[in-house]
């Protein structure tokens, strides 16, 4: 199985401008993500997909393979799809560029469901820390017993109506694997209403009947969307 990792790296982020190039522990955020992907032995190749000449220059400086993509893409998945048109693989892995705590183990977990031919899309989850249960920047996921995702939300799902505290909340992490057919279909579909409301592109798959299977990992991450997230990641990395 040939697996190619693609790191969507858009520079025009709204909540934290230029976050992909912000330094964390002395290196650009993108450097941490690229190193994690390179550390996964199951990957044939790692490619940065960007709409920024400045990011292309950073990649050239570090010797990373990179490809310019359209600045009109609505999501990171659309950017992965563009690269998939010219790079052949059995499975494409989307390692989001704002996940500086990414590890090779995340990608290993992500690829586990893809060993089953019927799985078209996979992602990963981890037990949600108590501090993140009510945090809208930490996306929660509820799955069926089979591992199939039922829903992703920034809200606290499921709602603990009787305050039993018996449910184990699961936090979704920003890693995806797709077969090309799923990528092709995703890009023909209109943005869904839940996707617009939650600002979660994976909901487009679910609304259109494309199952996502979720594999558990013990390793949490902090996706960087704000200055507070950036400081939190810096603190975690400084302790490693």
Secondary structure, 3 states (H helix, E strand, C coil): CCEEEEEEECCCCCCCCCHHHCEECCEEHHHHHHHHHHCCCCCCEEEEEECCHHHHHHHHHHCCCEEECCCCCCCHHHHHHHHHCCCCCCEEEEECCCCCCCCHHHHHHHHHHHHCCCCCEEEEEEECCHHHCCCCCCCEEEECCCCEEEEEECCCCCCCCCCCCCCCCEEEEEEEEECHHHHHHHCCCCCCHHHHHHCCCHHHHHHCCCCEEEEECCCCCCCCCCHHHHHHHHHHHHHC
